[in-house]
């Protein structure tokens, strides 16, 4: 078990005054069997914002706020304490569903959100031709791991090489990307085989050796989960399952379902963005 304190700050400084804005923040981690949120708070500045919260279709906690006064900056700070106790269980013999079951109408209906390609997950014709050969003769679990190992040999993690609008096919063509792109390519590859897969947005404490109480520059991070009889996780950036230093915030079909902050505004004339994530191991 790991207890983490997370402070995620996003600030916009506008070139010209904004007259009004409507926004949604997805920065609050989930409480679920493998992690428990002990306390959380989202602070919005200027303080005149009208703030509410709800859970969206995917189960993500959303802080919605609108600012109907003129403002020259916007700052959102999410502060959370969370305990994480992940256990990645090795499947026993007979627990992996066969391909015939994955392709049954019942499974296709149950996982209808996680099987079709989304706008960002479609890997393109070259990958669609390669993946069946990689998975040939393997059960769904082994096929998934074969895809991950293939990606490890082909893709490079290169910060700044892509944008949030980059899709899996574009990342594959340049053979590089960031965590979001690696997750999209893995998800698209698994979906092309008929394996349900979903995008995970969250935080990663990057240094397990950090002392208790030591604040570390953390990361907004992305990884994936796939289903072969039960849901399993994989972080293609770090080539391993999600562990006690991964904190889940949101699940969706791709990044477009789970952006940390999005909104519409009137005015502004451009802006300067500042983002920071600070993580502290508390126990």
PyMOL commands that set and color helices and strands:
alter all, ss='L'
color gray80, all
select helices_A, chain A and resi 99-102+105-110+112-115+125-135+140-154+168-174+179-193+255-257
alter helices_A, ss='H'
color red, helices_A
select strands_A, chain A and resi 2-25+35-45+50-55+61-67+71-84+156-157+176-177+197-204+215-217+219-227+231-234+246-252+261-267+271-281
alter strands_A, ss='S'
color yellow, strands_A
deselect
rebuild
show_as cartoon
